[in-house]
Amino acid sequence: MAVDLAGDYAGLVRIWNGPRPLPRLGLIGVLPAHRRRGLARALVQPLPPAGSARVSRI
């Protein structure tokens, strides 16, 4: 999740760690006022999450 300087939501990323062999990137969302600034890219940069060797983005 990302928040702006006022503490309001700006974007989020959801990773689903279900029964499949790899965690899946389930959702990336950025509010319109924060788009086109690289926020979505920044939200997925830390992938893979701690404890996972790889993450499926499909």
N, C-alpha and C positions, 0 to 999 in steps of 0.2 A: 504494500500500500504506500502511496505517496501523498503527502499533504503540502499545501502551499504555506507561505509565511504566516498567513492568518490562521492556520490550523484547519483549513477546509480541505476536503478530499480533492485530489487532483487526478489520481489514477490508481489502478490496482493490477495485480497479477495473481492468478490462481493456479496453483500446481496441484494436480490430483494424484495422490499417491495410493492408487487402488491395487487390485490384485494382478495387474499386468506386470510383466518383468521390469518395465521402466516407469518412473513417474511421468505424467503427461502434463504438458502446458495446456490448461483448459480455457483460460480467458485472459486477455489483456484489454484493459479499458482505460482511456484517458478522456477526461471531460473536455468539451470543445474549447474552452478558454485556455487550455494548456497544451493543445495539440501543435504539431509541427515544430517542436522544440527538442525532440530526442528523448522525451520522458519514457515512452514505451520501451525504447532500446535500453535506457538506463535501468528500467525495472527488471529486464531479463538478463542483464549483464552478470549478476551473481550466480546464474545457473551454472552447474547443477547445485541443488540444495545440499546442505550438510548431510553427510551419510550416503549420498548417491554418487555413483561414478559417472552416470550419464542421465540425461533427461530427454524424452521423446517430445519433439515440438509439433508432432502431427497427431 
